[in-house]
């Protein structure tokens, strides 16, 4: 999976990569909608590091979790991690 490389940082309501531009901008809620804009921006800015951490976790834990090639024998934590990776990589 490829995403925009570099450090994703918050700049106001936008996530930017220095020298490359804006990744996204979180709009203000419309029609009295309620969004946790600050928290959403923090989560988006951390996305590349979270993805790397999750991939490294699965690599480190793979041998102790999967029995043979049977993915149904993964622990609950690994099933959740695998589902999150599939979603992040567009495989879900």
C-alpha positions in Angstrom: 0.0 0.0 0.0 1.3 3.4 -0.8 0.2 6.7 0.8 1.7 10.1 0.8 5.1 9.8 2.5 6.5 12.3 5.0 5.4 13.5 8.4 1.7 14.3 8.5 1.2 17.4 10.6 -1.8 19.4 11.7 -2.0 23.0 10.4 -5.3 24.5 11.5 -8.1 22.2 10.3 -5.8 20.7 7.7 -3.3 17.8 7.6 -0.2 18.8 5.6 3.1 17.3 4.5 5.8 19.9 4.5 6.8 20.8 1.0 4.1 18.6 -0.6 0.8 20.2 0.3 -2.5 19.4 2.0 -3.5 15.8 2.6 -7.0 16.8 3.8 -9.1 19.4 5.5 -11.8 18.7 8.1 -14.8 20.9 7.5 -16.8 22.4 10.3 -20.0 20.5 11.1 -23.0 21.6 9.1 -26.7 21.6 10.1 -25.8 21.5 13.8 -23.9 18.3 13.2 -21.5 17.2 15.9 -18.0 16.2 14.9 -15.0 15.9 17.2 -12.9 17.9 14.7 -9.8 18.2 16.9 -9.7 14.5 17.7 -10.4 13.5 14.1 -7.5 15.7 13.0 -5.2 14.2 15.6 -6.1 10.7 14.5 -5.6 11.5 10.8 -2.2 13.1 11.5 -1.1 9.9 13.3 -2.4 7.5 10.6 1.0 6.8 8.9 2.6 6.0 12.2 -0.3 3.9 13.4 -0.3 1.9 10.2 3.5 1.2 10.5 3.1 0.2 14.1 0.2 -2.2 13.3 2.2 -3.8 10.4 5.2 -4.3 12.7 3.0 -5.8 15.4 1.5 -8.3 13.0 5.0 -9.2 11.6 6.3 -9.7 15.2 3.3 -11.6 16.4 2.5 -13.7 13.3 4.4 -16.8 14.2 2.8 -17.2 17.7 -0.7 -16.4 16.5 -1.5 -18.3 13.3 -1.6 -22.0 13.4 -0.3 -23.2 10.1 -2.1 -21.4 7.2 -5.5 -21.4 8.9 -6.4 -17.7 9.5 -9.5 -18.8 11.5 -7.1 -19.8 14.3 -5.9 -16.2 14.9 -6.4 -14.6 18.3 -9.1 -11.9 18.6 -6.5 -9.1 18.7 -4.8 -10.3 15.5 -8.2 -10.6 13.8 -9.0 -7.0 14.7 -5.5 -5.9 13.6 -5.9 -7.8 10.2 -9.3 -6.2 9.6 -7.9 -2.7 10.3 -5.0 -3.3 7.9 -7.3 -4.6 5.2 -9.4 -1.4 5.6 -6.4 0.9 5.5 -5.0 -0.9 2.4 -8.3 -0.9 0.6 -8.8 -4.7 0.8 -12.0 -4.6 2.8 
